[in-house]
Amino acid sequence: MLKFSFANLHIDPDTTPHHELETPIGQVANFFADFRVTAGGTEIYADDSFPIVEFASQLARWLRDKIERGDEFSFESMFFEEPGEFSIALRTGHWKASSKIHPSPTGEFSTGELKDSACTFLDKLRERCKDDFNVELVAF
């Protein structure tokens, strides 16, 4: 199973006026968290200051528009110099995940398993942003 997890969801209150958090761009640019991705118990990605809403918006768009076509997901961030920090690709009938720190494709996930895991992550992130910051995510 592929698992997306996060902790320490935060913004920089000194540089982020609350009204910016009401726009998709403001949300993408200002929410960060400790982020981990595991596949079958193996950590394949970890970052302690990860642009969590930027990732979530790209993941949600991919789930909505591209997963059924078998298109690869590759996270590209305005905060990273190079693309492909984390990716998910269809290989031999199963989805496999990889990252810059774990480049060897890992796991074997069905489309249904991948959707369930991603939607659980997205729902938790929406809930935490609402509960902790009183912000309704509109970025995805």
VMD Tcl script that builds the backbone (N, CA, C; Angstrom):
set m [mol new atoms 420]
animate dup $m
set s [atomselect $m all]
$s set {name element resname resid chain x y z} {
  {N N MET 1 A 0.832 -1.184 0.000}
  {CA C MET 1 A 0.000 0.000 0.000}
  {C C MET 1 A 0.878 1.251 0.000}
  {N N LEU 2 A 0.470 2.230 -0.768}
  {CA C LEU 2 A 1.152 3.523 -0.806}
  {C C LEU 2 A 0.483 4.432 0.211}
  {N N LYS 3 A 1.282 5.060 1.054}
  {CA C LYS 3 A 0.721 5.926 2.098}
  {C C LYS 3 A 1.399 7.283 2.064}
  {N N PHE 4 A 0.564 8.327 2.004}
  {CA C PHE 4 A 1.022 9.706 2.102}
  {C C PHE 4 A 0.702 10.176 3.517}
  {N N SER 5 A 1.688 10.703 4.231}
  {CA C SER 5 A 1.413 11.195 5.584}
  {C C SER 5 A 2.093 12.544 5.788}
  {N N PHE 6 A 1.521 13.320 6.688}
  {CA C PHE 6 A 2.089 14.630 6.979}
  {C C PHE 6 A 1.870 14.964 8.444}
  {N N ALA 7 A 2.719 15.853 8.935}
  {CA C ALA 7 A 2.639 16.360 10.302}
  {C C ALA 7 A 3.154 17.793 10.287}
  {N N ASN 8 A 2.936 18.484 11.373}
  {CA C ASN 8 A 3.467 19.835 11.519}
  {C C ASN 8 A 3.046 20.746 10.360}
  {N N LEU 9 A 1.768 20.699 10.008}
  {CA C LEU 9 A 1.237 21.586 8.974}
  {C C LEU 9 A 1.372 23.026 9.465}
  {N N HIS 10 A 1.964 23.882 8.621}
  {CA C HIS 10 A 2.206 25.244 9.078}
  {C C HIS 10 A 2.307 26.234 7.915}
  {N N ILE 11 A 2.155 27.498 8.276}
  {CA C ILE 11 A 2.432 28.619 7.384}
  {C C ILE 11 A 3.402 29.516 8.139}
  {N N ASP 12 A 3.994 30.461 7.443}
  {CA C ASP 12 A 4.840 31.441 8.109}
  {C C ASP 12 A 3.969 32.649 8.416}
  {N N PRO 13 A 3.502 32.764 9.660}
  {CA C PRO 13 A 2.570 33.851 9.973}
  {C C PRO 13 A 3.172 35.245 9.844}
  {N N ASP 14 A 4.487 35.342 9.880}
  {CA C ASP 14 A 5.115 36.659 9.760}
  {C C ASP 14 A 5.127 37.169 8.325}
  {N N THR 15 A 5.054 36.266 7.359}
  {CA C THR 15 A 5.136 36.685 5.958}
  {C C THR 15 A 3.869 36.404 5.165}
  {N N THR 16 A 2.879 35.760 5.783}
  {CA C THR 16 A 1.684 35.375 5.047}
  {C C THR 16 A 0.438 36.022 5.644}
  {N N PRO 17 A -0.078 37.093 5.031}
  {CA C PRO 17 A -1.343 37.651 5.505}
  {C C PRO 17 A -2.473 36.639 5.302}
  {N N HIS 18 A -3.415 36.565 6.227}
  {CA C HIS 18 A -4.472 35.555 6.159}
  {C C HIS 18 A -5.270 35.640 4.859}
  {N N HIS 19 A -5.491 36.840 4.328}
  {CA C HIS 19 A -6.278 36.943 3.089}
  {C C HIS 19 A -5.615 36.199 1.924}
  {N N GLU 20 A -4.299 36.038 1.950}
  {CA C GLU 20 A -3.620 35.274 0.889}
  {C C GLU 20 A -4.016 33.806 0.925}
  {N N LEU 21 A -4.388 33.310 2.087}
  {CA C LEU 21 A -4.749 31.897 2.219}
  {C C LEU 21 A -6.125 31.602 1.654}
  {N N GLU 22 A -6.841 32.617 1.219}
  {CA C GLU 22 A -8.156 32.433 0.629}
  {C C GLU 22 A -8.094 32.249 -0.882}
  {N N THR 23 A -6.908 32.343 -1.471}
  {CA C THR 23 A -6.749 32.175 -2.913}
  {C C THR 23 A -5.977 30.894 -3.210}
  {N N PRO 24 A -6.211 30.289 -4.368}
  {CA C PRO 24 A -5.450 29.086 -4.709}
  {C C PRO 24 A -3.942 29.322 -4.715}
  {N N ILE 25 A -3.501 30.433 -5.277}
  {CA C ILE 25 A -2.060 30.716 -5.331}
  {C C ILE 25 A -1.497 30.906 -3.928}
  {N N GLY 26 A -2.207 31.623 -3.087}
  {CA C GLY 26 A -1.755 31.825 -1.715}
  {C C GLY 26 A -1.651 30.526 -0.942}
  {N N GLN 27 A -2.596 29.616 -1.172}
  {CA C GLN 27 A -2.552 28.320 -0.499}
  {C C GLN 27 A -1.374 27.490 -0.985}
  {N N VAL 28 A -1.197 27.442 -2.280}
  {CA C VAL 28 A -0.111 26.644 -2.858}
  {C C VAL 28 A 1.250 27.136 -2.371}
  {N N ALA 29 A 1.395 28.446 -2.257}
  {CA C ALA 29 A 2.699 29.026 -1.935}
  {C C ALA 29 A 3.013 29.082 -0.447}
  {N N ASN 30 A 2.019 28.878 0.421}
  {CA C ASN 30 A 2.253 29.180 1.822}
  {C C ASN 30 A 2.036 28.060 2.833}
  {N N PHE 31 A 1.501 26.916 2.449}
  {CA C PHE 31 A 1.332 25.801 3.384}
  {C C PHE 31 A 2.471 24.800 3.209}
  {N N PHE 32 A 3.082 24.424 4.327}
  {CA C PHE 32 A 4.175 23.451 4.333}
  {C C PHE 32 A 3.932 22.431 5.445}
  {N N ALA 33 A 4.586 21.280 5.345}
  {CA C ALA 33 A 4.446 20.249 6.371}
  {C C ALA 33 A 5.624 19.291 6.293}
  {N N ASP 34 A 5.785 18.508 7.347}
  {CA C ASP 34 A 6.674 17.353 7.309}
  {C C ASP 34 A 5.908 16.303 6.505}
  {N N PHE 35 A 6.507 15.792 5.455}
  {CA C PHE 35 A 5.792 14.915 4.522}
  {C C PHE 35 A 6.563 13.627 4.322}
  {N N ARG 36 A 5.847 12.507 4.299}
  {CA C ARG 36 A 6.447 11.189 4.089}
  {C C ARG 36 A 5.585 10.384 3.126}
  {N N VAL 37 A 6.251 9.590 2.286}
  {CA C VAL 37 A 5.551 8.624 1.442}
  {C C VAL 37 A 6.188 7.275 1.708}
  {N N THR 38 A 5.346 6.294 2.015}
  {CA C THR 38 A 5.839 4.934 2.221}
  {C C THR 38 A 5.118 3.995 1.264}
  {N N ALA 39 A 5.828 2.975 0.873}
  {CA C ALA 39 A 5.271 1.936 0.011}
  {C C ALA 39 A 5.593 0.594 0.656}
  {N N GLY 40 A 4.564 -0.091 1.108}
  {CA C GLY 40 A 4.785 -1.381 1.759}
  {C C GLY 40 A 5.717 -1.287 2.952}
  {N N GLY 41 A 5.668 -0.188 3.671}
  {CA C GLY 41 A 6.514 -0.003 4.845}
  {C C GLY 41 A 7.878 0.599 4.556}
  {N N THR 42 A 8.244 0.738 3.301}
  {CA C THR 42 A 9.528 1.343 2.925}
  {C C THR 42 A 9.333 2.833 2.669}
  {N N GLU 43 A 10.108 3.655 3.360}
  {CA C GLU 43 A 10.026 5.099 3.122}
  {C C GLU 43 A 10.700 5.412 1.794}
  {N N ILE 44 A 9.915 5.995 0.890}
  {CA C ILE 44 A 10.494 6.330 -0.412}
  {C C ILE 44 A 10.647 7.832 -0.615}
  {N N TYR 45 A 10.036 8.621 0.284}
  {CA C TYR 45 A 10.229 10.059 0.195}
  {C C TYR 45 A 10.011 10.673 1.571}
  {N N ALA 46 A 10.830 11.682 1.899}
  {CA C ALA 46 A 10.686 12.412 3.166}
  {C C ALA 46 A 11.225 13.826 2.980}
  {N N ASP 47 A 10.479 14.782 3.519}
  {CA C ASP 47 A 10.903 16.184 3.475}
  {C C ASP 47 A 10.265 16.892 4.657}
  {N N ASP 48 A 11.074 17.614 5.414}
  {CA C ASP 48 A 10.580 18.288 6.612}
  {C C ASP 48 A 10.045 19.695 6.367}
  {N N SER 49 A 10.101 20.161 5.144}
  {CA C SER 49 A 9.512 21.462 4.806}
  {C C SER 49 A 8.979 21.367 3.374}
  {N N PHE 50 A 7.930 20.578 3.234}
  {CA C PHE 50 A 7.397 20.213 1.929}
  {C C PHE 50 A 6.194 21.092 1.568}
  {N N PRO 51 A 6.122 21.568 0.323}
  {CA C PRO 51 A 4.985 22.390 -0.116}
  {C C PRO 51 A 3.740 21.519 -0.315}
  {N N ILE 52 A 3.080 21.236 0.778}
  {CA C ILE 52 A 2.035 20.208 0.837}
  {C C ILE 52 A 0.809 20.525 -0.020}
  {N N VAL 53 A 0.361 21.771 -0.047}
  {CA C VAL 53 A -0.823 22.094 -0.843}
  {C C VAL 53 A -0.474 22.149 -2.328}
  {N N GLU 54 A 0.712 22.571 -2.643}
  {CA C GLU 54 A 1.144 22.533 -4.045}
  {C C GLU 54 A 1.124 21.089 -4.549}
  {N N PHE 55 A 1.676 20.167 -3.751}
  {CA C PHE 55 A 1.656 18.749 -4.104}
  {C C PHE 55 A 0.215 18.239 -4.213}
  {N N ALA 56 A -0.601 18.559 -3.223}
  {CA C ALA 56 A -1.982 18.073 -3.203}
  {C C ALA 56 A -2.768 18.555 -4.416}
  {N N SER 57 A -2.559 19.798 -4.821}
  {CA C SER 57 A -3.300 20.311 -5.974}
  {C C SER 57 A -2.902 19.572 -7.257}
  {N N GLN 58 A -1.615 19.267 -7.406}
  {CA C GLN 58 A -1.170 18.516 -8.585}
  {C C GLN 58 A -1.671 17.070 -8.536}
  {N N LEU 59 A -1.632 16.464 -7.349}
  {CA C LEU 59 A -2.110 15.091 -7.199}
  {C C LEU 59 A -3.605 15.010 -7.496}
  {N N ALA 60 A -4.389 15.948 -6.982}
  {CA C ALA 60 A -5.839 15.956 -7.231}
  {C C ALA 60 A -6.143 16.131 -8.714}
  {N N ARG 61 A -5.420 17.010 -9.378}
  {CA C ARG 61 A -5.618 17.227 -10.813}
  {C C ARG 61 A -5.291 15.953 -11.592}
  {N N TRP 62 A -4.202 15.279 -11.208}
  {CA C TRP 62 A -3.822 14.030 -11.868}
  {C C TRP 62 A -4.901 12.960 -11.656}
  {N N LEU 63 A -5.409 12.840 -10.442}
  {CA C LEU 63 A -6.467 11.858 -10.165}
  {C C LEU 63 A -7.709 12.154 -11.005}
  {N N ARG 64 A -8.036 13.413 -11.128}
  {CA C ARG 64 A -9.237 13.817 -11.855}
  {C C ARG 64 A -9.087 13.650 -13.368}
  {N N ASP 65 A -7.911 13.993 -13.904}
  {CA C ASP 65 A -7.768 14.109 -15.355}
  {C C ASP 65 A -6.896 13.060 -16.035}
  {N N LYS 66 A -6.001 12.402 -15.305}
  {CA C LYS 66 A -4.976 11.627 -16.009}
  {C C LYS 66 A -4.786 10.179 -15.567}
  {N N ILE 67 A -5.148 9.814 -14.365}
  {CA C ILE 67 A -4.848 8.474 -13.879}
  {C C ILE 67 A -5.519 7.396 -14.739}
  {N N GLU 68 A -6.740 7.631 -15.145}
  {CA C GLU 68 A -7.467 6.626 -15.934}
  {C C GLU 68 A -6.832 6.398 -17.309}
  {N N ARG 69 A -6.097 7.375 -17.802}
  {CA C ARG 69 A -5.389 7.214 -19.084}
  {C C ARG 69 A -4.050 6.516 -18.903}
  {N N GLY 70 A -3.636 6.325 -17.649}
  {CA C GLY 70 A -2.347 5.690 -17.384}
  {C C GLY 70 A -1.174 6.651 -17.444}
  {N N ASP 71 A -1.462 7.961 -17.411}
  {CA C ASP 71 A -0.400 8.968 -17.457}
  {C C ASP 71 A 0.394 8.978 -16.152}
  {N N GLU 72 A 1.680 9.198 -16.260}
  {CA C GLU 72 A 2.556 9.293 -15.093}
  {C C GLU 72 A 2.273 10.570 -14.305}
  {N N PHE 73 A 2.435 10.472 -12.983}
  {CA C PHE 73 A 2.397 11.651 -12.124}
  {C C PHE 73 A 3.837 11.987 -11.752}
  {N N SER 74 A 4.214 13.232 -11.960}
  {CA C SER 74 A 5.542 13.696 -11.572}
  {C C SER 74 A 5.388 15.066 -10.928}
  {N N PHE 75 A 5.727 15.140 -9.638}
  {CA C PHE 75 A 5.565 16.391 -8.908}
  {C C PHE 75 A 6.643 17.376 -9.309}
  {N N GLU 76 A 6.203 18.547 -9.754}
  {CA C GLU 76 A 7.101 19.639 -10.105}
  {C C GLU 76 A 6.737 20.837 -9.254}
  {N N SER 77 A 7.679 21.314 -8.482}
  {CA C SER 77 A 7.412 22.381 -7.531}
  {C C SER 77 A 8.167 23.648 -7.867}
  {N N MET 78 A 7.551 24.774 -7.558}
  {CA C MET 78 A 8.249 26.050 -7.695}
  {C C MET 78 A 9.344 26.179 -6.644}
  {N N PHE 79 A 9.346 25.284 -5.643}
  {CA C PHE 79 A 10.328 25.351 -4.568}
  {C C PHE 79 A 11.532 24.441 -4.786}
  {N N PHE 80 A 11.491 23.578 -5.802}
  {CA C PHE 80 A 12.598 22.679 -6.095}
  {C C PHE 80 A 13.228 23.060 -7.429}
  {N N GLU 81 A 14.528 22.955 -7.498}
  {CA C GLU 81 A 15.229 23.354 -8.717}
  {C C GLU 81 A 14.946 22.430 -9.893}
  {N N GLU 82 A 14.806 21.138 -9.622}
  {CA C GLU 82 A 14.601 20.171 -10.689}
  {C C GLU 82 A 13.249 19.486 -10.538}
  {N N PRO 83 A 12.616 19.119 -11.667}
  {CA C PRO 83 A 11.341 18.399 -11.593}
  {C C PRO 83 A 11.549 16.946 -11.163}
  {N N GLY 84 A 10.449 16.298 -10.837}
  {CA C GLY 84 A 10.505 14.868 -10.565}
  {C C GLY 84 A 10.933 14.496 -9.164}
  {N N GLU 85 A 10.665 15.352 -8.196}
  {CA C GLU 85 A 11.007 15.061 -6.805}
  {C C GLU 85 A 10.348 13.755 -6.355}
  {N N PHE 86 A 9.112 13.530 -6.810}
  {CA C PHE 86 A 8.355 12.329 -6.498}
  {C C PHE 86 A 7.514 11.991 -7.715}
  {N N SER 87 A 7.411 10.688 -8.048}
  {CA C SER 87 A 6.599 10.317 -9.208}
  {C C SER 87 A 5.921 8.968 -8.996}
  {N N ILE 88 A 4.857 8.776 -9.768}
  {CA C ILE 88 A 4.103 7.523 -9.779}
  {C C ILE 88 A 3.896 7.171 -11.243}
  {N N ALA 89 A 4.249 5.947 -11.615}
  {CA C ALA 89 A 4.136 5.548 -13.017}
  {C C ALA 89 A 3.543 4.145 -13.131}
  {N N LEU 90 A 2.825 3.918 -14.220}
  {CA C LEU 90 A 2.253 2.615 -14.512}
  {C C LEU 90 A 3.323 1.756 -15.183}
  {N N ARG 91 A 3.646 0.635 -14.544}
  {CA C ARG 91 A 4.671 -0.280 -15.066}
  {C C ARG 91 A 4.111 -1.697 -14.994}
  {N N THR 92 A 4.108 -2.375 -16.104}
  {CA C THR 92 A 3.643 -3.773 -16.186}
  {C C THR 92 A 2.311 -3.991 -15.474}
  {N N GLY 93 A 1.363 -3.091 -15.704}
  {CA C GLY 93 A 0.016 -3.255 -15.188}
  {C C GLY 93 A -0.220 -2.794 -13.762}
  {N N HIS 94 A 0.811 -2.319 -13.083}
  {CA C HIS 94 A 0.663 -1.818 -11.713}
  {C C HIS 94 A 1.330 -0.448 -11.606}
  {N N TRP 95 A 0.836 0.334 -10.648}
  {CA C TRP 95 A 1.455 1.623 -10.363}
  {C C TRP 95 A 2.626 1.416 -9.418}
  {N N LYS 96 A 3.717 2.123 -9.666}
  {CA C LYS 96 A 4.905 2.077 -8.818}
  {C C LYS 96 A 5.340 3.510 -8.521}
  {N N ALA 97 A 5.887 3.707 -7.334}
  {CA C ALA 97 A 6.312 5.043 -6.918}
  {C C ALA 97 A 7.826 5.112 -6.848}
  {N N SER 98 A 8.358 6.300 -7.088}
  {CA C SER 98 A 9.797 6.523 -6.961}
  {C C SER 98 A 10.032 7.987 -6.602}
  {N N SER 99 A 11.247 8.286 -6.204}
  {CA C SER 99 A 11.590 9.660 -5.843}
  {C C SER 99 A 13.079 9.870 -6.055}
  {N N LYS 100 A 13.498 11.097 -5.871}
  {CA C LYS 100 A 14.933 11.388 -6.011}
  {C C LYS 100 A 15.748 10.648 -4.963}
  {N N ILE 101 A 15.188 10.458 -3.759}
  {CA C ILE 101 A 15.946 9.755 -2.722}
  {C C ILE 101 A 15.782 8.239 -2.810}
  {N N HIS 102 A 14.774 7.774 -3.566}
  {CA C HIS 102 A 14.549 6.340 -3.766}
  {C C HIS 102 A 14.157 6.131 -5.224}
  {N N PRO 103 A 15.143 6.216 -6.140}
  {CA C PRO 103 A 14.829 6.229 -7.571}
  {C C PRO 103 A 14.325 4.907 -8.145}
  {N N SER 104 A 14.547 3.807 -7.467}
  {CA C SER 104 A 14.091 2.519 -7.970}
  {C C SER 104 A 12.579 2.399 -7.755}
  {N N PRO 105 A 11.784 2.169 -8.821}
  {CA C PRO 105 A 10.332 2.057 -8.659}
  {C C PRO 105 A 9.960 1.012 -7.610}
  {N N THR 106 A 9.057 1.387 -6.712}
  {CA C THR 106 A 8.725 0.562 -5.565}
  {C C THR 106 A 7.224 0.342 -5.477}
  {N N GLY 107 A 6.843 -0.848 -5.042}
  {CA C GLY 107 A 5.445 -1.187 -4.799}
  {C C GLY 107 A 4.743 -1.651 -6.049}
  {N N GLU 108 A 3.566 -2.194 -5.844}
  {CA C GLU 108 A 2.664 -2.565 -6.926}
  {C C GLU 108 A 1.270 -2.241 -6.451}
  {N N PHE 109 A 0.690 -1.198 -7.030}
  {CA C PHE 109 A -0.603 -0.714 -6.573}
  {C C PHE 109 A -1.592 -0.722 -7.730}
  {N N SER 110 A -2.815 -1.129 -7.434}
  {CA C SER 110 A -3.868 -1.028 -8.439}
  {C C SER 110 A -4.326 0.432 -8.504}
  {N N THR 111 A -5.048 0.766 -9.546}
  {CA C THR 111 A -5.583 2.117 -9.666}
  {C C THR 111 A -6.506 2.415 -8.491}
  {N N GLY 112 A -7.328 1.455 -8.103}
  {CA C GLY 112 A -8.239 1.645 -6.974}
  {C C GLY 112 A -7.501 1.886 -5.667}
  {N N GLU 113 A -6.458 1.117 -5.400}
  {CA C GLU 113 A -5.667 1.308 -4.178}
  {C C GLU 113 A -5.008 2.684 -4.167}
  {N N LEU 114 A -4.483 3.078 -5.294}
  {CA C LEU 114 A -3.817 4.376 -5.397}
  {C C LEU 114 A -4.815 5.519 -5.186}
  {N N LYS 115 A -5.978 5.426 -5.805}
  {CA C LYS 115 A -7.007 6.447 -5.621}
  {C C LYS 115 A -7.439 6.534 -4.156}
  {N N ASP 116 A -7.662 5.385 -3.526}
  {CA C ASP 116 A -8.078 5.371 -2.117}
  {C C ASP 116 A -7.047 6.052 -1.231}
  {N N SER 117 A -5.783 5.710 -1.434}
  {CA C SER 117 A -4.713 6.287 -0.620}
  {C C SER 117 A -4.606 7.797 -0.842}
  {N N ALA 118 A -4.640 8.216 -2.091}
  {CA C ALA 118 A -4.525 9.639 -2.412}
  {C C ALA 118 A -5.731 10.418 -1.889}
  {N N CYS 119 A -6.926 9.879 -2.036}
  {CA C CYS 119 A -8.124 10.586 -1.565}
  {C C CYS 119 A -8.146 10.686 -0.043}
  {N N THR 120 A -7.672 9.664 0.645}
  {CA C THR 120 A -7.573 9.725 2.106}
  {C C THR 120 A -6.635 10.851 2.518}
  {N N PHE 121 A -5.489 10.949 1.859}
  {CA C PHE 121 A -4.538 12.027 2.125}
  {C C PHE 121 A -5.162 13.395 1.859}
  {N N LEU 122 A -5.803 13.559 0.718}
  {CA C LEU 122 A -6.404 14.845 0.353}
  {C C LEU 122 A -7.499 15.245 1.346}
  {N N ASP 123 A -8.321 14.291 1.757}
  {CA C ASP 123 A -9.378 14.581 2.732}
  {C C ASP 123 A -8.792 15.024 4.070}
  {N N LYS 124 A -7.740 14.350 4.527}
  {CA C LYS 124 A -7.107 14.726 5.801}
  {C C LYS 124 A -6.492 16.119 5.716}
  {N N LEU 125 A -5.880 16.432 4.593}
  {CA C LEU 125 A -5.282 17.753 4.435}
  {C C LEU 125 A -6.359 18.841 4.441}
  {N N ARG 126 A -7.442 18.627 3.718}
  {CA C ARG 126 A -8.551 19.596 3.728}
  {C C ARG 126 A -9.062 19.812 5.159}
  {N N GLU 127 A -9.239 18.715 5.867}
  {CA C GLU 127 A -9.760 18.778 7.237}
  {C C GLU 127 A -8.819 19.546 8.164}
  {N N ARG 128 A -7.532 19.262 8.067}
  {CA C ARG 128 A -6.558 19.952 8.931}
  {C C ARG 128 A -6.475 21.438 8.614}
  {N N CYS 129 A -6.514 21.809 7.342}
  {CA C CYS 129 A -6.475 23.230 6.983}
  {C C CYS 129 A -7.702 23.943 7.528}
  {N N LYS 130 A -8.852 23.293 7.459}
  {CA C LYS 130 A -10.083 23.896 7.980}
  {C C LYS 130 A -10.029 23.975 9.504}
  {N N ASP 131 A -9.672 22.877 10.166}
  {CA C ASP 131 A -9.675 22.838 11.631}
  {C C ASP 131 A -8.586 23.710 12.246}
  {N N ASP 132 A -7.381 23.665 11.691}
  {CA C ASP 132 A -6.245 24.357 12.302}
  {C C ASP 132 A -6.097 25.820 11.881}
  {N N PHE 133 A -6.557 26.141 10.658}
  {CA C PHE 133 A -6.325 27.501 10.133}
  {C C PHE 133 A -7.607 28.187 9.676}
  {N N ASN 134 A -8.751 27.480 9.777}
  {CA C ASN 134 A -10.017 27.993 9.303}
  {C C ASN 134 A -9.926 28.424 7.833}
  {N N VAL 135 A -9.256 27.586 7.049}
  {CA C VAL 135 A -9.067 27.837 5.615}
  {C C VAL 135 A -9.671 26.679 4.835}
  {N N GLU 136 A -10.607 27.025 3.942}
  {CA C GLU 136 A -11.189 26.049 3.021}
  {C C GLU 136 A -10.258 25.954 1.817}
  {N N LEU 137 A -9.707 24.777 1.568}
  {CA C LEU 137 A -8.803 24.644 0.421}
  {C C LEU 137 A -9.585 24.780 -0.882}
  {N N VAL 138 A -9.143 25.688 -1.705}
  {CA C VAL 138 A -9.738 25.887 -3.036}
  {C C VAL 138 A -8.703 25.585 -4.117}
  {N N ALA 139 A -7.497 25.234 -3.708}
  {CA C ALA 139 A -6.428 24.975 -4.676}
  {C C ALA 139 A -6.651 23.645 -5.408}
  {N N PHE 140 A -7.542 22.803 -4.886}
  {CA C PHE 140 A -7.868 21.533 -5.561}
  {C C PHE 140 A -9.275 21.107 -5.213}
}
mol reanalyze $m
mol bondsrecalc $m
mol representation Tube
mol addrep $m
